Amino acid sequence: MQKYADMTREQLQEEAARLRQIYQEYQGKGLKLDMSRGKPSSEQLDLGMDLLNAIDAKSLMEAENGLDTRNYGGMDGIPEAKRLMAEMMEVRPEQVIVCGNSSLNTMYDMVARGMLLGYLGQTPWCKLDSVKFLCPVPGYDRHFAVTEHFGIEMINVPMTEEGPDMDLVERLVAEDASIKGIWCVPKYSNPQGVVYSDETVRRMARLKPAAADFRIFWDNAYAVHHLYGPENGRLLNILDECEQAGNPDMVFEFASTSKVSFAGAGISAIAASEANLADIKKSLTIQTIGFDKVNQLRHVRYFKDGAGIAAHMEKHAKLLRPRFELVLRTLERDLSGLGVGSWISPKGGYFITFEALEGCATRIVALAKEAGVVLTPAGAPFPYGKDPKDSVIRIAPSYPTTEDLQQAADIFTVCVRLASIEKLL
């Protein structure tokens, strides 16, 4: 295909007229297609329905330590659930607290603890004049929403193929004591699908922050979400690396089974150093008498161990792979060689990132919406919803049916081409 930038004005106008006719045909269909969020499809959720049969009215409800899961107690999780989540996160069970149904809720709580109570005796952030977080971009909009909610200033850090720009991260945390944290999705990052390299993880663990209470918020949301096998998602253990670097307290790691079992009805966990866990438990004993141990027991009885989770996730991958490949094929078919954008082919996770010509993302999303396709708002993968280049669009292929997804992908590429021509003209 000829690059649009190499076409004459007349050629571009002719191409635009052709595309507008196709676009108007889509508009006339009255479609309602959603590629806005990385939700599991109904087919994926159906995979776990036997989870509901793992416990019934006749089941023994005792955990392996004799605790009655129907009663109070076991605030940090039943032993077998701690072991299950530890296997999933590749940490040790003694490093884990099993929490409620949402890792996002646990991350919110940890930011709130920093704000209201401080970490390990440090000054609560609410008593400081300035509090800042580093935000690798493009990144996860809900992370940014949490820090914005608490009035924390967010600083963009560009992502590379190996993770965040570590030269910038190292310099910023070393020179500014008001920087208290960094958000990280280290495996199959949201939305690009990047896996942090060994060197990035080691440099992260060796940071020398000016703030004694600086924390890495290590959201390992896609720890087991491989599309093409676990070898593509190999990630160094950040807790071990921090310990070896003499920074054992510098990291909080989070994970959940929300896209493994049921979204919003799974179990989540936080992993951290012994000192951090003891500090968390001080307020956790006030906050709750205990999380849902019946749900923890249900998950353990169903999955049994890390191998059980891995086998289950391969079933998810078999449903997700064709969806991702469909979108990538359509992008390649319709956009390759035109010079109107670029994309990454992820090996896991839930998203495909498309980078349009500068200044085109908002227009593409608006055109798609008018044709019946809802996308994540342009700017969402950036703090305050502001993409400096207005170019990044997050595509979520998981939720629609294959038929709907193909229509949505076809419409998307038409919108990309139209918006690009408008920009060039």
Secondary structure as the mmCIF struct_conf table of DSSP 4:
data_model
#
loop_
_struct_conf.conf_type_id
_struct_conf.id
_struct_conf.beg_label_comp_id
_struct_conf.beg_label_asym_id
_struct_conf.beg_label_seq_id
_struct_conf.end_label_comp_id
_struct_conf.end_label_asym_id
_struct_conf.end_label_seq_id
HELX_RH_3T_P HELX_RH_3T_P1 TYR A 4 ASP A 6
BEND BEND1 MET A 7 MET A 7
HELX_RH_AL_P HELX_RH_AL_P1 ARG A 9 GLN A 27
TURN_TY1_P TURN_TY1_P1 GLY A 28 GLY A 30
STRN STRN1 LEU A 33 MET A 35
BEND BEND2 SER A 36 ARG A 37
HELX_LH_PP_P HELX_LH_PP_P1 LYS A 39 SER A 41
HELX_RH_AL_P HELX_RH_AL_P2 SER A 42 ASP A 46
TURN_TY1_P TURN_TY1_P2 LEU A 47 GLY A 48
HELX_RH_3T_P HELX_RH_3T_P2 MET A 49 ASN A 53
BEND BEND3 ALA A 54 ILE A 55
TURN_TY1_P TURN_TY1_P3 ALA A 57 LYS A 58
BEND BEND4 SER A 59 SER A 59
STRN STRN2 GLU A 62 GLU A 62
TURN_TY1_P TURN_TY1_P4 GLU A 64 ASN A 65
BEND BEND5 GLY A 66 GLY A 66
STRN STRN3 ASP A 68 ASP A 68
TURN_TY1_P TURN_TY1_P5 THR A 69 ARG A 70
BEND BEND6 ASN A 71 TYR A 72
TURN_TY1_P TURN_TY1_P6 MET A 75 ASP A 76
HELX_RH_AL_P HELX_RH_AL_P3 PRO A 79 MET A 89
TURN_TY1_P TURN_TY1_P7 GLU A 90 GLU A 90
BEND BEND7 VAL A 91 VAL A 91
HELX_RH_3T_P HELX_RH_3T_P3 PRO A 93 GLN A 95
STRN STRN4 VAL A 96 VAL A 98
BEND BEND8 GLY A 100 ASN A 101
HELX_RH_AL_P HELX_RH_AL_P4 SER A 103 LEU A 116
TURN_TY1_P TURN_TY1_P8 LEU A 117 LEU A 117
BEND BEND9 TYR A 119 TYR A 119
TURN_TY1_P TURN_TY1_P9 LEU A 120 GLY A 121
HELX_LH_PP_P HELX_LH_PP_P2 GLN A 122 PRO A 124
HELX_RH_3T_P HELX_RH_3T_P4 TRP A 125 LYS A 127
BEND BEND10 LEU A 128 ASP A 129
STRN STRN5 LYS A 132 VAL A 137
BEND BEND11 PRO A 138 PRO A 138
HELX_RH_AL_P HELX_RH_AL_P5 ASP A 141 HIS A 149
TURN_TY1_P TURN_TY1_P10 PHE A 150 GLY A 151
STRN STRN6 GLU A 153 THR A 160
TURN_TY1_P TURN_TY1_P11 GLU A 161 GLU A 162
STRN STRN7 GLY A 163 PRO A 164
HELX_RH_AL_P HELX_RH_AL_P6 MET A 166 GLU A 175
TURN_TY1_P TURN_TY1_P12 ALA A 177 SER A 178
STRN STRN8 ILE A 179 CYS A 184
BEND BEND12 LYS A 187 TYR A 188
TURN_TY1_P TURN_TY1_P13 ASN A 190 GLN A 192
HELX_RH_AL_P HELX_RH_AL_P7 ASP A 198 ALA A 205
TURN_TY1_P TURN_TY1_P14 ARG A 206 ARG A 206
BEND BEND13 ALA A 210 ALA A 211
TURN_TY1_P TURN_TY1_P15 ALA A 212 ASP A 213
STRN STRN9 ARG A 215 ASP A 219
TURN_TY1_P TURN_TY1_P16 ALA A 221 VAL A 224
STRN STRN10 HIS A 226 HIS A 226
BEND BEND14 LEU A 227 TYR A 228
HELX_RH_3T_P HELX_RH_3T_P5 PRO A 230 GLY A 233
HELX_RH_AL_P HELX_RH_AL_P8 ILE A 238 GLN A 244
TURN_TY1_P TURN_TY1_P17 ALA A 245 GLY A 246
TURN_TY1_P TURN_TY1_P18 PRO A 248 ASP A 249
BEND BEND15 MET A 250 MET A 250
STRN STRN11 VAL A 251 SER A 256
BEND BEND16 THR A 257 THR A 257
TURN_TY1_P TURN_TY1_P19 SER A 258 VAL A 260
BEND BEND17 SER A 261 SER A 261
TURN_TY1_P TURN_TY1_P20 ALA A 263 GLY A 264
BEND BEND18 ALA A 265 GLY A 266
STRN STRN12 SER A 268 ALA A 271
HELX_RH_AL_P HELX_RH_AL_P9 GLU A 274 GLN A 287
BEND BEND19 ILE A 289 ILE A 289
HELX_RH_AL_P HELX_RH_AL_P10 LYS A 293 PHE A 303
BEND BEND20 ASP A 305 ASP A 305
HELX_RH_AL_P HELX_RH_AL_P11 GLY A 306 LEU A 335
TURN_TY1_P TURN_TY1_P21 SER A 336 GLY A 337
BEND BEND21 LEU A 338 VAL A 340
STRN STRN13 GLY A 341 TRP A 343
BEND BEND22 LYS A 347 LYS A 347
STRN STRN14 GLY A 348 GLY A 348
BEND BEND23 GLY A 349 TYR A 350
STRN STRN15 ILE A 352 ALA A 356
BEND BEND24 LEU A 357 LEU A 357
TURN_TY1_P TURN_TY1_P22 GLU A 358 GLY A 359
HELX_RH_AL_P HELX_RH_AL_P12 ALA A 361 GLU A 370
TURN_TY1_P TURN_TY1_P23 ALA A 371 GLY A 372
STRN STRN16 VAL A 373 LEU A 375
HELX_LH_PP_P HELX_LH_PP_P3 THR A 376 PRO A 377
TURN_TY1_P TURN_TY1_P24 ALA A 378 PRO A 381
BEND BEND25 PHE A 382 PHE A 382
HELX_RH_3T_P HELX_RH_3T_P6 PRO A 383 GLY A 385
TURN_TY1_P TURN_TY1_P25 PRO A 388 LYS A 389
BEND BEND26 ASP A 390 ASP A 390
STRN STRN17 VAL A 392 ILE A 395
BEND BEND27 SER A 398 PRO A 400
HELX_RH_AL_P HELX_RH_AL_P13 THR A 402 LEU A 424
#
